[in-house]
Amino acid sequence: MNLTQLTVFREVMETGSISQTARKLNRTQPAISLALKNLEKSLGLALFERKGRRLVPVPEAHYLLAETTDILDRLSTISNTMAGLIKGHSGSLNIATMPGPSAFLFPRFISESVGENPDIRITLSTRSSPQIMELAGTQNIDFGFADFEFSTGRQSQYSAEIICGDCFCALDRENPLAAKNSVKISDLDGVPMGGLHTTHPFQSKVRQQFQAVSANYNPNVTCQYFLPLIPFVSSGQCCTIVDPLTVATERELNLSNGRVIFLPFDDPLRYEYAILKPEHRPPSRLALKIRAGWKVEVIEMLKEVGANPRTRVISDEREKQG
């Protein structure tokens, strides 16, 4: 027996008619009769008694109908599921992102992308950038979003799409520097500063910028990521240098009630993000769709805040400019 024969059999059971089955399945009557005959031949059993123009099922046909319905319904479910997977409308997604974007921007994007689709299961983890690189390297996530850091030691088992944008100086609107259109690192000489932990690569970059112009870097507030610094800035306790996605987040959430403004630097200080893709974990259509959409979303947000975004790809120690 085959699926065509079972489909014909189920329709004949429901209609009791060769002609009605032919119309419903868009087949000829001889084709329906042949499929039914071959099914009966393969089973060694007559499934119907012919009474005039109607086919009356024998008792064994009712058992076969129950089994046939289960088989065809299951195949229909599989077919629909596969169609959803192919179109990226169903499946599961395991993503890790660093703390800043995970507070609002990334969950908002995911929720808007997925909508109310109950056939998509999302696992979103908040991790430090080194942890995300480890997860990508061990093939345990579909993709990750992190601060970009060059891998050291053994060759990484992931590729990275780099998105970079200009940083901004965040300061209270009552600060005298707020009257300027842009700032220099030298303008922050000796000014109380908020920043990230000293082990964060960006913090080393900030210190180098101060050293390059012989300015005194004066940290008085330290946080794990940028957003918690905003209340300290709004109270006038410090200024801080932030990445452009923090600017985008503050514009959306207005955590400071308008007390914090963001000024560009005369000499741009760039911040680099990375979309990390495991090299040996084939991506699903859903993962490809969400990952590509997030890249577009990040670039658009950076454009909106005036961060002049640029992209490049790093894979197997080779860089490609985008």
N, C-alpha and C positions, 0 to 999 in steps of 0.2 A: 504494500500500500504506500501511497505518497500523499503529500499535502494537498495536491489538487483533488485527488479522489476523496479525501476526508472533507474538504471544503464543499464539494458537490454533495456528499452524503448528508452533511449537516443541513444544507439548504433544502434538500429533498425532504428531510425529516420535518422541517418547519413548514414547507409549502404543500407537501404531498403531491407535487406535480412536477413533471419533467419540464414542461413548457414554462411554468412560472420561474423555476430555477434557472433555466436558460436566459430568460429576460433579466433576472436579477444579477446574474454573473456575467451578462453580456457575452454569452456563448451560444453556439447552435445547439439545437435539441439532440442531433446525433452525437455531438461531442459530450453532452451531459450523459446520455444513455451509455456511451462507451466507457466513460469514467466510472460510472456506477457498476457496470458489468464487470470491469476489470477489478474493482474493489471486491465484489462478491466472489470473483474467481480466486483472488489471492487469499481470501478468508476461507474459501470452501464452504460458503454459506450464502443462501439467498436471504437478503435483508428485507425484502418487501414481497408482499403478495399483490399481484395486479388485479384490481377490481375496477373494471371499466377504465376510465381515464385517471383514476387515483391509485396511488401506491400506499398500501397499508403496511406499516412496519411490523416485523415479527418481534417477539419479546427480546431476542438477543440484540436487536437494533437499538433498543433503548439503552442498554448497557454501553454499546459502542458510542452512542451519542454523548453520554456523560463524559467518557474518556476523550472523545474527539473535541468536545467543547473546551475541556481543560487544556488540551494540547494547542488548539488554535488560539485560545485566549492568551496563553503563555507566550506563544510566538508573536502575537500582536503587541504584547507588553514589551517584549525584547526589542521588537522592531521600533516601537515608539521611543524606547529608552536610547537605543543606538542613534536614532535620528536626532534626539535631544543632545546627545554627547557630541555628535558631529557638528551641530549648529552652536554648541556652547551654551545650550539652554538647560543642561542638567549635569550632574557630576559632583565631585567633591574638590575642594581647593584648600591647600595648606600653605599659609603665607606667614612670614615673620617680618616685622618692621620695627624700626628704632622708636624710642619713646615719643619724640616730638610729633611726627605725623600720625602716630597711632592714637593720639589724644582726640583728634577730630577729623583731620583732612582725609586720612586713609579710610577709616570706617565709613565716612560719608560717601566717598567714592564707591566703595564696595557695595554699600546698601543701595545706592542709586543704580549701580550696574546690574545687580541681581534682582532688585525690585521685590515683588512678593512671590517669587518663584519658589515653591516648596521642594523642587527637585534638585536644588543646589544646597550643598552643605559646606559651610565655611568654618575653617579653623584659623583664627587670627591671633598670633602670638606677639607680644611685645618683648623684645630682647635688645641687648646692647649690640653695637655693630660687629665686634669680634665674634659674639655668639651667633649672629646671623650668618657671618661668613663660614663659621664652622658647620652650621646646619646646611648651608648650600653645598659646602665641600663634601659633606657626608651624604648628600642626596636626600635629605630628610624633609625638604620643603619644595613646593612647586616653584616659588621664587621668593626673594627677599628684597627689602628696601633698607639701605643702610648708608651711613657715612662711608665715603670711599677711602680705603687704605690699601696701599700696595702690599700684596702678600709677601711674606718672607719665608725662607726655608724651603720646604718641599713645594713642588709645583701645585698651584691651586687646582681644584677639581670643579671649578665653576668659571663662567665668563661674566663679564660686568659691562652693562651699558651705563656710561657715566653721563650725568647731567650736572652741569655746573652753572652757578649764577652768582651775581654780585651780593656781597654782604652789606649790611646796613648798621648804622650806629643808632641804637635806641636810647632816647633820653626824655626826661620829663619836659613837658611843653613850657615850663617856667624856667628851664635852664637857659642861660644866656646864649648857648650855642644853637638853640632852637630857632633863632632868627636867621641863621645861615641857610643857604641852599644846599650846601654840601660841607663835609668836614674832612680834615686831615688827621692822620694819626697823631701828629704833633699837637693838635688842638686838645688831645686827651692826656697830655703830659701831666702826671701827678693827680689826675682826676680819679676819684673812687670808682672802681670798675667792678661789674659783675662778670662772671665767666664760668666756664666749665672746669671740671676737675683737671688737675695738672697732667694727668696721664692721657687726656684726650688729645689726639693729634692736632686738632684745630687750635687748642690752647697754646700749643708750642708755636704754631704759625703766628698767632696773635703776638706772642712775646717777641718773636723774631722781627715782626713789623715795628714794634716799639723800639727795639734795639737798633734797627736800621736807621732810625731818625734820631737816635740818642734821646728818646723820650722815656720817662719813668712810668712803668706799668704798676699801678697801685690797686691790686685786687682786694675787695672787702666783702664780696658775696660770691660763694661758689655753689653751683648746682650741677646735677647730673645732666640736665639738658636745658634748652633755652627758655621754654615757656615759663617755668617757675621764677625766672629772673624778672619777668615783666612787672609783677607787683612791687618789687624792690625799686625798679626804675620809676614807676608811676608815683612812688612816695618821695622821690628825689634822693634816695639813699645812694644811688649809683647810676652810671651809664653802662652800656654793654654793647658789644658787637655781636649781632645775631645773623643767623642764616636767613635766606629769603623766604623759606617756607614758614618760619616763625612770623615774619611780617604778614604773610598771607593768612595765617591762623588768627593773628590779632585783629586783622581787618574783618574777619568773619565773626569772631566771638566778642570783640571789644572788651577784653578782660580788664582794661585799664580805664574804661569809661571815657575814652578820648584823651587821657592824660599823657599817653606816650606817643611820641612822633618818631619817625624813622628817616634818617638822612643818609644819602649815598656818600661814598668816599670819593675825594678827588682822584686818588690813585686806587682803582678798584681792588678790593680784596675778595678773592673768589672762594666759594664753598662748593665742594663736590659731593654729590649723592651717587649711589650706585644701585641699579636694579640687578640683582645677582641671580644668575640662572645656572642650576646644576648641569654639569656637562653630560652626566650619564643617567639622567632621569627624563625620559621622553615626555614632553609637555602634552597635556590634553588640549583639546580645542578650547575648553573653558579657560585653562591657564593662559593660553596664548592670547585669548580675547581680553582677559582682565589685565594681563601684564602690558599688552600694547596700549590699552586704554589708560592705564595709570601713567605710562610714559607721556602720553599726550596731555593728560591732566596736569602733570607736574610742570611740563614746559609752558602750558597756558597760564598756570598760576604764577610762574616766574616772570612771564611777559607782563602780566597784569600789574605786578608790583614794580616793574622796571628793572628787573635783575639781569637782563641781557643773557638769556640762557644759551648754552652751547652743549653739544653732545659729542661723545665718542664711544667707541667700543674697544674693550680690552679682552683678548682671548688668547690663551696659550702664549703669553708673553709678547703678543703683537698688538699694537694700537692702530685703530682706524678712526680717523677724524670724521665727524658727522655734521 
